[in-house]
Amino acid sequence: MDRRRRTTLIVTAAAVAVIGLGIWMVRRSQSAVQYRTVTVEHSDISVTISATGNPNPVVTVQVGSQVSGIIVALNADFNTKVTKDELVARIDPAPFQAKVDQARAYVDTAKAAVVNAEAGVQKSQAAIQAAVATLASGKANVVKAQAAEQDAKLKAGRRVQMAQEGIIDKEEEDVETAETTSQSATADELAMSAQQDASADGVKVAQADLRVAQTQLSENQAQVKQFSASLQSAQLDLDHTLIRAPVDGVVV
């Protein structure tokens, strides 16, 4: 009897336990859903990539200089980060600066020669104007002398004719005076004509001097252009002594 009672109690207790567990699970499934809330935060996502081998740059830019010389300053070395137009090295500028100074001196000398040539041109132009004025005055004097000569010849001719016709005495002083005046007028006309020719020659000489001065001016102006080009070239070489980074990057 005791064994049966014990077995019955155990079975009953197990049944009660099973029923209770079932009831608890049913009630739990019927209860409200529970949520867990947290504060939103900003953070980085770390990604790690593993690889083997040597890293190579995507783009490689060779940096050099158009001039050669001794490096006096080196502002970047291996693995140095540089930005575009940053000074990375400098070549000794002394010999290039000397060439710039020499070329500038040549330009200044050529410009001074241009100024002198311009003064020569102006002087020649003034000489031409003076010679032309002298020539014009000479022509006027020639015309005046020719008129005086013609008048003196007419008067002398009338005196001679009157003397031949017996109207006046051949020995009278008026006849001699008229002839002398005529001869003097002829001499004056010849002298004025000679002066006119000399003035014309003076104009030609002044014009030739002007052409020479203009040619000299053109040559000096050409020298200014030539020396200015040499100065520009020397200045470019001097500027190229500064070696700058062409792009942003790292020196490799």
Secondary structure, DSSP 4 states (H G I P E B T S, - for coil): -HHHHHHHHHHHHHHHHHHHHHHHHHHHHHSPPP---------PPP------S----SS------SS---EEEE---TT-EE-TT-EEEEE--HHHHHHHHHHHHHHHHHHHHHHHHHHHHHHHHHHHHHHHHHHHHHHHHHHHHHHHHHHHHHHHHHHHHHHHTTSS-TTSHHHHHHHHHHHHHHHHHHHHHHHHHHHHHHHHHHHHHHHHHHHHHHHHHHHHHHHHHHHHHHHHHHHTTEEE-SSSEE--
